[in-house]
Amino acid sequence: MKSLLLYSLAALAEIGGCFAFWAWLRLGRSPLWTLPGAVSLVVFALVLTRVSAPAAGRAYAAYGGIYIVSSLLWLWLIEETRPDRWDMIGACICLLGAAVILLGPRNG
């Protein structure tokens, strides 16, 4: 449960940070948007290191599923664009993959 919370916080920080740069470069917002964006990306990296995983690559791979679902929630809630069925099917597939990576039995 703690890992899910950390992954969710990391996703919020990463998406928010990346969106700040998107807003600057694609939506014509002030370059000052990049300052909180950069801070948010640092927070993302710090939070992700707190996930309990024996290897960084496995933590990042499992995080990918959470990131995708969080991105679709951002799309819906912040950008006011409802995800379609293909978005939802893809997210479910990714969550299944993340669960296998995170919860699968390990030898040794």
N, C-alpha and C positions, 0 to 999 in steps of 0.2 A: 504494500500500500504506500509506503514511504517513497519507493522508487517511482510509482505512478505520479505522485504529487511532484516530485523533483522533475520528472520528464515533462509534466504539464507546465511547470514554471519555466523550465528551460525553453520549451516551445513558444510560450508567450513572449519571452524576452527575445528569442531569435526572430520570430515573425515581426514583432514590433520594431526591432532594430533594422531589419531588412526593409520593412515598409517605409521607414523614415527615408532611406535612400531612394526607394521607389518614388515616394512623394516628391522628393527633390528633383530627380532626373526625369521622371515620366509624367508627373502631375504639375510641374512648374512651381513647386513650393520653394521657399527660401532655402539656401544652402545651410542655414542654421538648423534645419531639421536633422542634419547629419550628426550634430553634437549629442542629443539624447539617443540617437540611433546607435552611435558608437558605444556609448555607455551601456545601452541595452544589450549589445552584442558581447561586451565583456561580462556582463551579468550572466548571460546565457552560458558562456564558457565556464564560468565559476560554478554555476548551479549544476551543470552536467558532470563536473568532476566529483560531485557529492553522491552520485548514484552508486549503490553498492554493486559492483561488478568486478570480477577478477581481471578483466582485460578491457582496455579502452575501446578497441574495435567492436567488441560485443555490446558494450554499453551504447555506442553510437548506432550500431545496426538496430538494436531494439528500439532506440529512440526514434528511428525513422518512421515507424508506424504511428507513434504518438504525434510526431510532427505533421504527418499528412492529415490526420484527423483534425488537429488543431488548425491547420491551414484552411481546411474546409469550413470549420467554425468561424474563422476570421472572415472568410469569403462571405459567409451568410450574415454574420452579425455586424461587421464593420463596413464591408463593401456592399452590403445589401443585395447580394446576388445569391440566390438559393442554389445550393449544389444539386446537380441532376442525378439520375439513377446511376449513371456511369461513374460519377464521382463517388457515390456511396458504395458501389460494388468494389471499386478500386481500393477505397479506404478499408473495407472489410478484409479484403485479401491482404493488404499491408499489415493490418492489426493481427491477423492470424500468423503471418510470418514473424512479426515482432514477438508474439507470444511463444512461438516455437523457439526462437533464438534466446529469449529471456528465461523461459521456464523448462526448456528441454533438459533431459538428464545428461550429465557430463561424466566422462570417464576420467577419473583422477583429479 
